[in-house]
């Protein structure tokens, strides 16, 4: 309140208590009226943010389901780590430049460090390792293994909070999910005679674990920061950290810039990275992690169908049943973890 008005109000209170009481009532009425009218706008803004977060999550479910196919097309015709280096450096630069042009500023050193760690875990050791493995592993199998991300999330939560023990439902869901993966491998037994295939499978499991750890890291560390700037910085750092891996493991002899490579890279940069990653980190910032992790149910279904349609990857009733069992196991683990937290909250009251 203006100091002059406040002084005059004190004067009125001293000279005329009745007028002072009326003045106080008018002041309180005006204040309550402003608050009452501002609440609907606040609620509407919150609802719009929640709706936008769910739309962003829906985009992630569809877009990342297509990237397994496009990634396999790219890495089978181009050095896999170099493919990811180009993808993340361009995508990170584009998204960061857009944010700077929109008036955003480079965040503090601590925030930049957190994005570097997230980029290392998610881009370098996560999706780029999956791309490297897809040279020998089909896009559908890679997507189904990556669908276990919610299970890794629950396991990490239970490991960090050692006083918590998994319930019977969580254990059953974990076993069901692993059983579904085993059934998928049963349909590809002949490929296990290839050591490179086994290495690729192990690499995808480890990359999926790294992605889960990275997701939990950025969820914890990025509170109150801009999700789009964060995504751009994570991809930039992820691409930079990949350069040594490319120099060590990639072969640069016979590189050809075919139309398929150009289209694959363009799609992965603009759609699979700039659009999808921005949507993913926006969803992480506004929705519970258990809800965000549900994208893992839809990605493998899209990836398997596209792999079968475009690359003639193996698909039969046994594989479909195995995918169903795997996704059911993931759902049971998620549900068991939610029920466990609900029971814990009820007991603490």
Secondary structure as UniProt FT lines:
FT   HELIX           3..15
FT   HELIX           17..75
FT   TURN            76..77
FT   HELIX           80..101
FT   TURN            102..103
FT   HELIX           109..119
FT   HELIX           120..127
FT   HELIX           128..133
FT   TURN            134..136
FT   HELIX           139..146
FT   TURN            147..148
FT   HELIX           149..160
FT   TURN            162..163
FT   HELIX           168..186
FT   TURN            187..188
FT   HELIX           189..193
FT   HELIX           195..221
FT   TURN            223..224
FT   HELIX           227..249
FT   TURN            253..254
FT   HELIX           259..267
FT   HELIX           268..275
FT   HELIX           276..286
FT   HELIX           289..292
FT   TURN            293..294
FT   HELIX           295..311
FT   HELIX           317..347
//
